[in-house]
Amino acid sequence: MLAIVKTGGKQYKIEEGDKIKVEKLEGEEGSIITLNEVLFVGDEKEVKVGTPIVAGAKVEAKIIKTEKGDKVVGVKFKAKKRYKVKFGHRQIMTELEIISIK
């Protein structure tokens, strides 16, 4: 079974047993959460495409851990003004293990 879910403004293609990293979700490690924004559900026999969400479809996932992601570095610069600022950001990411697609 294959599904496409939307969380954190991004879309992820998943199957049962996959591990994915998404933007921070509320919950403790080891708890089970439900992702309700399912855009596509299908296998080799049957396909359901949502408009925009598939009615009655949901994905259950287990929170493995929450940690900071890789650092992203950015620069602000204005020419001829002697202005240059370098900054970094580390997004908090939640790692999920997909349990079931219903």
C-alpha positions in Angstrom: 0.0 0.0 0.0 1.3 3.4 -1.0 0.2 6.8 0.3 1.1 10.5 -0.1 0.6 12.6 3.1 0.9 16.3 3.8 2.5 17.5 7.0 4.4 20.7 7.8 3.6 22.2 4.4 5.4 19.3 2.6 4.2 16.1 0.9 5.8 12.7 1.6 5.4 9.4 -0.4 5.3 6.6 2.2 4.7 2.9 2.6 4.2 0.8 5.7 7.4 0.3 7.6 9.1 3.5 6.2 11.0 5.9 8.4 10.7 9.6 7.5 11.8 12.9 9.0 9.2 15.7 9.1 9.0 19.1 10.8 8.3 19.0 14.5 5.1 17.3 15.6 3.7 17.4 19.1 4.0 14.1 21.1 6.3 12.1 23.2 8.8 9.5 21.9 7.1 6.1 21.5 3.6 7.6 21.2 1.4 6.9 18.2 0.0 9.8 16.1 -2.5 9.9 13.3 -1.9 11.8 10.0 -5.3 12.8 8.6 -4.2 14.8 5.5 -3.9 11.9 3.0 -3.8 13.1 -0.6 -3.4 9.7 -2.3 -3.9 6.0 -1.4 -3.3 3.1 -3.7 -1.8 -0.2 -4.6 -1.5 -2.2 -7.8 -5.3 -3.0 -7.9 -7.0 0.2 -6.6 -6.2 3.9 -6.5 -7.9 6.7 -4.6 -7.0 10.3 -5.3 -8.3 13.0 -3.0 -9.8 16.4 -4.0 -7.7 17.5 -2.1 -7.9 14.9 0.7 -9.1 11.3 0.5 -12.2 11.0 2.7 -11.9 8.5 5.5 -8.2 7.8 4.9 -5.6 8.0 7.7 -2.0 7.0 8.4 -0.8 5.9 11.8 2.8 6.5 12.7 5.0 6.0 15.8 7.3 8.8 17.0 10.8 7.5 17.2 12.7 10.6 18.2 12.7 14.4 18.0 16.0 16.2 17.3 17.5 19.2 15.5 18.3 18.8 11.8 21.3 20.0 9.8 22.3 23.6 9.9 21.2 25.8 7.0 23.4 28.9 6.5 22.2 32.1 5.0 23.6 35.5 4.2 22.0 39.0 4.0 24.0 41.5 1.9 23.4 45.0 0.7 25.8 46.4 -2.0 27.7 49.6 -1.3 26.3 49.9 2.2 28.9 47.9 4.2 26.2 45.5 5.3 26.7 41.8 5.5 25.1 39.4 8.0 25.6 35.6 8.2 23.1 33.5 10.1 22.3 29.9 10.6 19.2 27.9 11.5 18.6 24.3 12.7 15.0 23.1 12.3 13.6 20.7 14.9 12.7 17.4 13.1 10.6 14.5 14.2 11.4 11.0 13.0 8.4 8.8 12.3 7.9 5.1 11.6 4.8 4.4 9.5 2.7 1.6 11.2 -0.4 1.4 9.0 -2.3 3.0 6.1 -6.1 2.8 6.4 
